[in-house]
Amino acid sequence: MIMTRRNILKFRRIVIKIGTSSLILPNGKINLSNIDELAFVLSDLNNKGYEVILVTSGAVGVGLNVLEMDKRPADIATQQALASIGQVELMSLYTQMFRRYSQKVSQLLLTRDVTDFPTSRENAENALSALLSMNIIPIINENDAIAVDEMDHQTKFGDNDKLGAIVAKLVDADLLIMLSDIDGLYDKNPTIYDDAQIFREIHEITDELREMAGGAGSRFGTGGMTSKLSAAQILFENGQEMVLTNGARIREIREIIAGKEIGTYFYRK
């Protein structure tokens, strides 16, 4: 591959966002090999002097696996219970996998009001800064067990794609790498159309791009391409950059950081 993204070569603070579809297999079981690879790659980057933050989805999906349920329940209270159960198991898995590579991790659970309220936002920024200074990889998820989205009390981010962008903004990251179940942004659905073409670079989020974006993906996830474009817009407004790529090939993270043309690169010219 030709190196075309020289700007990325100077980046040192990287946020990685991984979606549920990259953590849970189609049969509902946990994708242990992907989690292990993620732990290896991020630990390796940390050893090389990068500051790495992981934003993870998957609490409800892991909770479904723990309780051997084959579909997401409709009622909110049960979903919140599953998130609570799954978050414990998910962090246990991350801790075990990262320990294999002598890497310490921490957990932060956020709700939207934390990042909206100046004092709590500053506290979150200070905690993350301290963790990075200690060479610890923070693992961040939304606090799905208590987050709500009602007219008079909104605490949900909406989806973890948006959370990834907000975390990148919070820590003033150089780059957000968003791992999804697709190689990048296409002009049409590549699972349906053989002639679908990937966009290698996006410099502006237009109405035309939003119209191309499809709905939610797998039965375990909630994000679709629309949410990824919304995340990119947040980063554009803050002068930051993003690469959307396939979470099935975790090791390509290192190639992305080396400037290789992988996935879709979102940046303003």
Order of alpha helices (4+ residues) and beta strands (2+ residues): beta-alpha-alpha-beta-alpha-alpha-beta-alpha-alpha-beta-beta-beta-alpha-beta-beta-alpha-alpha-beta-alpha-beta
